[in-house]
Amino acid sequence: MRMRIYIVAIVALAVPSGAIAQTGCVTRGEAEIVVTALAPSLIQSIRQRCSGFLPAGAALTGRGDAMASRYAPAASDARPQAVAIAEKIAFDGEDNPFPGLFDNDAVLDAFETGMTVAVAQQLDAESCPIANDIFDALEPLPVENFASLFVTFIQIGARSENTGPGDSPFRICAPGENP
């Protein structure tokens, strides 16, 4: 068990930073499944990161826990599919080279840790109020809306002049591109 924890930690450091040179891509639907599975953790991470930058009574800090809890059942339902997608991302479409070490949710757990930390690190005093506004608009909606918008932001960010290869947690296939 201890070895698994060390390996998960190593992969968590690598996944969001682009250390895995992903040449393949995932479909928008696959990206949304992964984000759905990670939604409660992403919300909690964003809430924690932004709590010091937002006024008392902000939607994100006041209702973030409730939203994460409300999305938890859908996240749990999405995890089995998200595991396979996370392995596809982590191992660039190849079979898991470490099936004894990376079984069940280990790769997704590592991906989740890396992605939530990477997302939170991007937030600051300027961006947290924007994140709060987005959260406030999405909060009453189902997790599918959260996942869809989050993936859209990943796509927009990937096209930004300030980003490079590896700045995105995964590459989403362009229209007509095969995963």
C-alpha positions, 0 to 999 in steps of 0.5 A: 500500500505504501508503494502505491501511495508513493507512485500515485504521488509521483504521477500526480506531480507529472500529470498536470505539468505536461511531463506526460507527453500526450500525443493523442487526444480525448473527445470532448465527451471523455473530457466531460466525464473526467471533469464530472468525476473530479467535480467535487474535488475541483470545487473544493480546491477552488473554494479553498484557494479563493476563500482568502480572496473573496468577501464574506458571504461569497457564493463560492465560499458559502455554498461550495461545500453544498455544491460539491456534495450535490455533485458527489453522486454523479462524480461517483457514477462517472468514476469507472469511465473516468478511470479508463480515460485517465489511463488513456491520458496518462499512458497516451493510449497505450495499455497500463505498463504497471497493472499491478501498481496502478489498479482501480482508481490509482491513475485517476486519483493521481490525475485528480490530485494533480489537476486540482492542485494545478487549477487552484494554483492558477487562481489569485486575487484577480481571478477568484472573483471571476471564479465566484461569478461563474460558480454563482451562475452554475451552482443551481445547475446539474453537474453536466453544465459544470463539466461542459463549461469547465471543458470549454475553459480548458479548450479556450486556455489551450488556444491562448497565446500564453499557454504551451504544450503541457499547460492543459491537463489533457488535449481535447481532439479538434473537430474531425480528429480521431482520439 
